[in-house]
């Protein structure tokens, strides 16, 4: 299996950039267009969750726009073969530290690259840091890998 093929990384980067544009623009239908149209699509948000694209469409339609000045910190795209990618990033808004964390699993489907699962979180300890109004800068050692035995999967 080829990991991080340049052409695949570029394709996913373009799809992710389109998703981010739709998110910043508050384009609910555009955002949902980047997700797999399935009842098996899962999105966990800060204080919400949606199972299936229909639930996400309803949830997105009711959401207010994002705060202005969204920025990404240390986005990383890892691809596995030609059809699977994971995108991770931290995010923040103007004048505040980057506290949010976002992970998306993208799969190449017949209709193109789509998010099949997404997770957005904001750790409690980072909420206190955000109150300091410090702005994060990309970390020099962002590629820290956990080592040890694999975690058992729960079935």
Steps between C-alpha positions, in 0.01 A plus 500: 500500500628842410473758776475873427507479121547856378209486256259359759606753765437780246152367419404477867649843571280648227190327637584608856553860385156494335346366820670775705374768257145371534538490880632856526236623254223337704389297196317216678412311182853549368646358823270199484603444139843399625356220716414148391128489426426210731319427823836356613675838490590612851592847627579578863508872577580711805160445659312308231507188289339391177454149366434511129511786256130578541553578871800714413305697238231582758758593763705715261194689377427610858856613585610864520806606297846431638682782676712707262870440460510119499854378455659158485814402691717205398265336249626158399385271221601134510399279211498122484495365147295686242164498678533578873617811685493646848507876549578645841532859608459734791293810445429829667352841440644851486652616828481166677722195530432207270305268726282297269609168360361347186548156346341382178523168319468548123432219251507514122152393388358486146374860550843622622666556837252499790525519878368179654560593863597821677578597856528853639604562858624764735691366802396646834856603588524697177187701585688653793798575277272669247396746770860627498446616137833361389537408136653162415772469244565177307701267719852406395463138612150435374572144396501322833398139473381276778698181531398178663267209452191562284179577681242224502198580287166470669243317295 
